[in-house]
């Protein structure tokens, strides 16, 4: 069989040594059993090779035959088993605001609103029936009473000064020429504050000028409080703030920087900070508040 190799085949094996040739012949099934094959020298001679010109200490694995061309793609295998769930990914960006929902059921009736403004003066009534003739008076000797009256005037003036001290220091009341102001130290919502002042004959305080605003702010700060409800809101119409007697803020307001700011339409009531600045806030919050009471005219 070795003598049947063609000249080109012999030329292709000339670079192999003894061990390399043996490896190639085994791979080509020329040597099915090494023990039964002819001697290596005979194989070399049959190929026209010089056995003594090649080293013998080579490893068969170092002369492997190069792989053939890539075969055709096989058929697609069956789908594998479903894998395990992966880890939860990061939260995505905020979605687009949804469409306006359907109109809900009518809610419960709200609390009673603020008292309306004072009505117009009514027409003069008809004259009454004349009264009966009174008894004749006595001649007054007023000279001796003048001194007593003068002493009473002095006592009344001293009493007024004492009462003012009691109201301002002990009772914690502030006043102007026309009104008294009192901080109610009970945490209530805005509507509850309105009711509390009203049933006691007053109203939630309305600082309509710089002097009153400064007086209330000083009152709040010296009492150690940070904020209180005052009588300003836009409950009737969003963005149009009025005092609790429904008069608009035409002549005076004292908003803090950036206020009023109500992007969601929930901050319809007003609080005064200890600095005297105003801030719009939610009406359901609870805090102390200031009532005002008109002085009785003499």
C-alpha positions in Angstrom: 0.0 0.0 0.0 2.7 2.6 0.7 4.2 2.1 -2.8 0.8 3.2 -4.3 1.1 6.8 -3.2 1.5 9.3 -6.0 4.4 11.7 -6.4 2.4 14.7 -5.2 1.4 12.7 -2.1 5.0 11.9 -1.4 5.9 15.5 -1.7 3.2 16.5 0.9 4.8 14.1 3.5 8.4 15.2 3.0 8.2 17.7 5.9 7.2 15.0 8.4 9.5 13.1 10.6 9.2 9.6 11.8 6.7 10.3 14.6 4.8 12.8 12.5 4.4 10.4 9.6 3.3 7.7 11.9 0.6 10.0 13.3 -0.7 10.9 9.8 -0.9 7.3 8.7 -2.8 6.3 11.8 -5.3 9.1 11.2 -5.7 8.0 7.6 -6.1 4.4 8.7 -2.9 3.3 7.1 -1.9 1.9 10.5 -4.9 0.1 12.0 -2.6 -1.8 14.4 0.9 -0.5 14.9 2.3 -3.9 15.9 1.3 -5.6 12.6 2.6 -2.8 10.3 5.9 -2.9 8.4 8.9 -1.2 9.9 9.1 2.6 9.8 12.1 2.5 7.6 10.2 0.6 4.9 7.4 3.1 5.0 9.9 6.0 4.6 11.7 4.2 1.8 8.4 3.5 0.1 7.6 7.2 0.1 11.1 8.0 -1.1 12.0 9.7 2.2 15.3 9.7 4.1 14.5 8.5 7.6 17.8 9.5 9.0 17.4 13.2 7.9 14.5 13.9 10.4 14.5 13.9 14.2 12.6 11.2 16.0 11.6 13.0 19.2 8.3 14.5 18.0 4.8 14.3 19.5 2.0 13.2 17.3 -0.3 15.9 18.7 2.0 18.6 17.4 1.2 17.7 13.8 -2.6 17.6 13.8 -4.3 17.9 10.5 -6.0 21.3 9.9 -9.8 21.3 10.3 -12.0 21.1 7.3 -14.4 23.9 6.1 -17.3 25.0 8.3 -20.3 22.7 8.0 -24.0 23.8 7.3 -26.0 25.2 10.2 -28.0 22.6 12.0 -31.8 22.7 12.6 -33.0 25.0 15.3 -33.4 23.3 18.7 -36.5 23.1 20.9 -37.1 26.1 23.1 -35.5 25.8 26.5 -37.3 26.1 29.9 -38.4 29.5 31.0 -35.7 31.3 33.0 -36.0 32.8 36.5 -37.4 36.3 36.9 -34.7 39.0 36.8 -34.2 41.6 39.5 -36.6 44.5 39.7 -35.3 47.4 37.5 -35.0 51.0 38.5 -38.1 53.2 38.8 -38.9 54.8 35.5 -39.6 58.5 34.9 -42.9 60.0 36.0 -45.6 59.3 33.6 -47.7 61.9 31.7 -50.7 63.3 33.6 -53.8 61.2 32.8 -57.1 62.5 31.5 -59.6 64.1 33.8 -61.8 61.5 35.3 -65.6 61.3 35.4 -67.5 63.7 37.6 -67.9 62.1 41.0 -71.0 62.0 43.3 -72.0 65.1 45.0 -70.2 65.5 48.3 -71.6 66.3 51.7 -72.9 69.7 52.5 -70.0 71.9 53.7 -69.8 74.0 56.9 -71.6 77.3 57.2 -69.7 80.0 55.3 -68.6 83.3 56.8 -71.2 86.0 57.7 -72.1 88.3 54.9 -71.5 92.0 54.9 -73.6 94.4 56.8 -76.9 95.2 55.1 -78.2 98.6 54.1 -79.9 100.7 56.8 -83.6 100.2 56.9 -86.2 102.9 56.5 -87.2 105.1 59.4 -90.2 103.7 61.3 -93.4 105.6 62.1 -93.4 107.9 65.1 -94.6 106.3 68.4 -97.4 107.4 70.6 -96.4 110.4 72.8 -95.6 109.6 76.4 -97.3 110.9 79.4 -96.3 114.1 81.2 -93.5 113.6 83.7 -93.3 114.8 87.2 -91.8 118.2 87.9 -88.1 118.1 88.7 -86.3 119.6 91.7 -83.8 122.4 91.6 -80.2 121.0 91.7 -77.6 122.4 93.9 -74.7 121.1 91.8 -72.0 123.2 93.3 -71.2 120.7 96.1 -71.0 117.8 93.7 -68.5 119.2 91.3 -65.5 118.4 93.5 -66.8 114.8 93.9 -67.3 114.5 90.2 -63.8 115.7 89.5 -62.3 113.2 92.0 -64.4 110.4 90.3 -63.0 111.5 86.9 -59.4 111.1 88.2 -60.3 107.7 89.7 -61.8 106.5 86.5 -58.7 107.6 84.5 -56.5 105.6 86.9 -58.8 102.7 86.7 -58.6 102.7 82.9 -54.8 102.7 83.0 -54.9 99.8 85.5 -57.4 97.9 83.3 -55.2 98.4 80.2 -52.2 97.0 82.1 -54.3 94.0 83.1 -55.5 93.4 79.6 -52.1 93.8 77.9 -49.9 92.0 80.5 -52.0 89.5 82.4 -54.8 88.7 79.9 -52.5 89.1 76.9 -54.7 91.4 75.0 -53.5 94.1 72.6 -55.6 97.1 71.5 -55.9 100.1 69.2 -58.2 103.0 69.5 -61.0 101.0 67.9 -60.4 97.3 68.6 -59.1 94.7 71.0 -56.9 91.7 69.7 -56.6 88.4 71.5 -54.6 85.3 70.6 -56.7 82.2 71.3 -54.3 79.5 72.3 -56.3 76.6 71.0 -55.3 74.7 67.8 -58.3 74.9 65.4 -58.8 74.8 61.6 -59.6 78.0 59.8 -63.4 77.5 59.7 -63.4 76.5 63.4 -61.4 79.7 64.2 -64.0 81.8 62.3 -66.8 80.2 64.4 -64.9 80.6 67.7 -64.4 84.3 67.2 -67.9 84.9 65.9 -69.8 83.2 68.8 -67.8 85.5 71.2 -68.9 88.6 69.4 -65.8 89.1 67.3 -64.2 88.2 64.0 -60.9 86.6 62.9 -58.4 89.4 63.0 -58.1 91.5 59.8 -54.9 93.6 59.6 -56.0 96.3 57.2 -53.1 98.6 57.7 -49.4 98.6 58.6 -50.0 99.7 62.2 -52.4 96.9 63.0 -50.3 94.3 61.2 -47.2 95.4 63.2 -49.2 95.2 66.5 -50.4 91.7 65.8 -46.9 90.5 64.6 -45.3 91.9 67.8 -48.0 90.2 69.8 -47.4 86.8 68.1 -43.6 87.1 68.4 -43.6 88.1 72.1 -46.0 85.3 72.9 -43.4 82.8 71.5 -45.5 81.6 68.6 -44.4 81.1 65.0 -47.7 81.5 63.0 -51.4 82.2 63.6 -54.5 82.2 61.4 -55.7 85.7 60.4 -59.0 86.8 58.6 -57.9 86.6 55.0 -58.9 83.9 52.4 -59.8 83.2 48.8 -62.5 80.6 49.5 -65.1 82.2 47.3 -63.0 82.7 44.2 -59.5 81.2 43.6 -56.8 83.9 43.6 -59.0 86.7 44.8 -58.2 87.2 48.5 -60.6 89.1 50.7 -60.9 89.8 54.4 -63.5 87.9 56.4 -65.9 90.8 56.1 -65.6 90.3 52.3 -63.7 93.5 51.7 -60.9 93.1 49.1 -57.2 93.6 49.7 -57.1 96.9 47.9 -55.2 99.2 50.3 -52.9 96.8 52.2 -51.4 93.4 52.2 -48.1 92.0 53.5 -47.3 88.7 51.6 -43.9 87.0 52.1 -41.7 86.6 49.1 -43.2 84.2 46.6 -46.6 84.2 48.2 -49.4 83.6 47.5 -48.4 80.5 45.6 -51.0 77.8 45.2 -50.2 75.5 42.2 -52.8 72.8 43.3 -55.6 75.1 44.5 -55.6 73.8 48.1 -54.1 76.8 50.0 -57.1 79.0 50.4 -56.5 80.4 53.9 -53.9 82.8 55.2 -51.5 82.7 58.2 -49.4 85.4 59.7 -45.8 84.5 60.6 -44.1 86.0 63.6 -42.2 88.3 61.2 -45.6 89.9 60.2 -45.5 88.4 56.7 -48.5 86.6 55.3 -48.5 83.1 53.7 -51.2 81.2 52.0 -51.9 77.7 53.6 -54.4 74.9 53.7 -57.5 75.6 55.6 -57.8 72.1 57.3 -54.5 72.6 59.2 -54.9 73.5 62.9 -53.1 76.3 64.7 -53.6 79.2 67.1 -55.5 82.3 65.8 -56.2 85.9 66.6 -59.7 87.3 67.2 -60.6 91.0 67.0 -63.4 92.7 69.0 -64.7 96.2 68.3 -64.7 98.6 71.2 -68.1 99.9 72.2 -68.6 103.5 71.2 -69.2 105.9 74.0 
